């Protein structure tokens, strides 16, 4: 666990808490070999989350595109025109 904590400038206790949260979320698997805790990433839950977010991305993209179509294109205004007199 200390190898995980070292690059992030955090205490061993903080790293342990983070690992436990990731383990409970199913994002990592941990096995204990003697005094060594071996952690491995499990990408499957991330793929499920990405699929869920993708559906919402399509949903909001379609809604925002429809909203955008309701408004005329922006008109550029020359800010310097007021100062030329």
C-alpha positions as CSV (number, residue, x, y, z in Angstrom):
1,X,0.0,0.0,0.0
2,X,2.9,2.4,0.7
3,X,3.9,2.1,-3.0
4,X,0.4,3.5,-3.9
5,X,0.6,6.3,-1.4
6,X,4.1,7.5,-2.2
7,X,3.6,9.2,-5.6
8,X,0.5,11.1,-4.3
9,X,2.1,12.7,-1.2
10,X,-0.5,11.2,1.1
11,X,-0.3,9.1,4.2
12,X,-0.6,5.4,4.2
13,X,-3.9,5.7,6.1
14,X,-5.4,8.0,3.5
15,X,-4.2,5.7,0.6
16,X,-5.8,2.8,2.5
17,X,-9.1,4.6,2.7
18,X,-9.0,5.5,-1.0
19,X,-8.3,1.9,-1.9
20,X,-11.2,0.6,0.2
21,X,-13.6,3.0,-1.5
22,X,-12.4,1.9,-4.9
23,X,-12.6,-1.7,-3.9
24,X,-16.2,-1.2,-2.6
25,X,-17.1,0.5,-5.9
26,X,-15.8,-2.6,-7.7
27,X,-13.1,-0.6,-9.5
28,X,-10.2,-2.6,-8.1
29,X,-9.6,-6.1,-6.7
30,X,-7.3,-6.5,-3.8
31,X,-5.6,-9.7,-2.6
32,X,-3.4,-10.0,0.4
33,X,-0.2,-12.0,0.1
34,X,1.4,-12.1,3.5
35,X,1.9,-8.4,4.5
36,X,1.6,-7.3,0.8
37,X,-1.7,-6.0,-0.6
38,X,-1.8,-6.5,-4.4
39,X,-4.3,-4.3,-6.2
40,X,-5.5,-4.8,-9.7
41,X,-7.8,-2.5,-11.7
42,X,-11.1,-3.8,-12.9
43,X,-12.2,-1.8,-16.0
44,X,-15.7,-3.4,-16.4
45,X,-17.5,-1.0,-14.0
46,X,-15.9,1.9,-15.9
47,X,-17.3,0.6,-19.2
48,X,-20.7,0.4,-17.6
49,X,-20.4,4.0,-16.4
50,X,-19.2,5.2,-19.8
51,X,-22.2,3.5,-21.5
52,X,-24.6,5.2,-19.0
53,X,-23.0,8.6,-19.6
54,X,-23.0,8.1,-23.4
55,X,-26.8,7.8,-23.4
56,X,-27.1,11.0,-21.5
57,X,-24.6,12.7,-23.8
58,X,-26.7,11.8,-26.8
59,X,-29.9,13.0,-25.0
60,X,-28.4,16.4,-24.1
61,X,-26.7,16.9,-27.4
62,X,-30.0,16.4,-29.2
63,X,-31.8,18.7,-26.8
64,X,-29.2,21.4,-27.1
65,X,-29.0,21.1,-30.9
66,X,-32.8,21.6,-31.0
67,X,-32.5,24.7,-28.7
68,X,-29.7,26.1,-30.8
69,X,-31.9,25.8,-33.9
70,X,-34.5,28.1,-32.3
71,X,-32.1,31.1,-32.2
72,X,-30.7,33.0,-35.1
73,X,-27.0,33.0,-35.6
74,X,-25.0,35.5,-33.7
75,X,-24.4,38.9,-35.3
76,X,-20.9,40.2,-35.0
77,X,-20.7,43.7,-33.6
78,X,-17.7,45.9,-34.3
79,X,-16.9,47.3,-30.8
80,X,-14.5,49.8,-32.3
81,X,-17.2,51.5,-34.4
82,X,-18.4,53.4,-31.3
83,X,-15.0,54.9,-30.7
84,X,-14.3,56.1,-34.3
85,X,-16.8,58.9,-34.1
